[in-house]
Amino acid sequence: MLTEQQVRQFHDEGYLFLPETFNDDEVAVLKSEAEAIYRQQRPEVWREKSGAPRTAFAAHLYNEAHGLLARHPRMIRPVEQLFGEPVYMHQYKINAKAAFTGDVWQWHQDYGTWARDDGMPEPRAMNIAIFLDEVMPINGPLMLVPRSHTLGVLAAEHDTATTSYPLWTLDEATVTKLVEAGGIVAPTGKAGGLLMFHGNLVHGSAGNITPYPRKIVYLTLNAVSNYIRKPTRPEWIAHTDFAPIVPTDEGALTRYAQRFRQAAE
Amino acid sequence: MLTEQQVRQFHDEGYLFLPETFNDDEVAVLKSEAEAIYRQQRPEVWREKSGAPRTAFAAHLYNEAHGLLARHPRMIRPVEQLFGEPVYMHQYKINAKAAFTGDVWQWHQDYGTWARDDGMPEPRAMNIAIFLDEVMPINGPLMLVPRSHTLGVLAAEHDTATTSYPLWTLDEATVTKLVEAGGIVAPTGKAGGLLMFHGNLVHGSAGNITPYPRKIVYLTLNAVSNYIRKPTRPEWIAHTDFAPIVPTDEGALTRYAQRFRQAAE
């Protein structure tokens, strides 16, 4: 459970960072499986202009370890607590931000896309990033603009050129104003950290030219009553299975990870 | 004068960071003049693909404040001390790393270019970065690979595509090996800091998508006896005036900056 102070911080600042939420064993199996997924040729795996993997969508539906993470109580319970109701998986992806070639994500809000492309009624969906590699200041951390979630959906332009993924991005004047008010935070830390933030929080990330990859699981939990009304994107990008997630028991992923480690030894 | 420990650190690690070397008045005039220079249309001012200013070469020759910085004893004396002889200005530029659009500089060594393009006999020239804006982890700081200066000139490829400036860049396998040995440092701090590093130290910088510009003066002081033998680049990129720099008195830039401030008030 989140403390009162954490709940208040989420509502005030628009984000909450929970370092070391998953242990080394759990991270090891999730990371190893992510790399195996990236080697697959399938429509859910998108690549950078360079050919390096960028994103693997819906990995929780075709990979057991990621399936266990997607129902993990350490993640599901706090979000249920904040929304006051059960949640379902709106989107699940593993973002690579590859070493040397990891591409930029321009400043944007996610709820803009969910509203326009998926018909999501309200911004009652939570973005969650789970670090599979150490996130450092120099390998393209997510940058958030605190308090920018309080202003609703901001005007945005559809950018299909800058990056490999079409995005509704904000203009420089808007971002400058928001940053003057709220600054920028870039939570960093070892693999296993969990960052959650509001669907209207403005965020982006710079490119990565270091030899350190920065893989994260980046998923969205939507309040069940806020299910999407007008899906236009493929099922594996914006899911239409609105059944409430039933969390696993606390130790399910841990046990799976330990079996994985023992098998490798 | 540098302490014995600073001299040792330079030789061991390949760099030395001297925070807050120039005061607020001095920074203010250098920065204001840099912005005025960027507004000029002249061959020495290069731009990003977006049109934003990227680099202004040879500004010390056509701007009085930058002319005073180029002869400043706080910068010249330590470099003379390390080389044991007088120095001259090999290159002087103001790099913009503009807000939102600041471009990447791939991993490279500078001495490779000086040797190949300018006929510089030895890596006895010092790179110096003087911060005109606050350098933060998130606005594209210079990243250095400590100890990489001890390996001489590494094999490199001429990259004319990635960035707006042709560079001899290192491949990923080489950079990975160097970083495994030495790590990466990215000195940050308020405007006025001075970073000096060896001509063979491997360095690069990521793009800047924040609203915070990261202007630095980036100059090269060459030992006079190491003057370039085969210039092939324009005089304003690789100077051929090999006369030893005669430092100004300690207060010359300070007095200029104070007059500038008083005139503006």
Interface residues (C-beta under 8 A of the other chain):
Chain A: A99 F100 V104 Q106 W107 P137 I138 G140 P141 M143 E172 V175 T176 V179 E180 I184 A186 G204 S205 A206 G207 N208 I209 T210 P211 Y212
Chain B: A99 F100 V104 Q106 W107 P137 I138 G140 P141 M143 E172 V175 T176 V179 E180 I184 A186 G204 S205 A206 G207 N208 I209 T210 P211 Y212
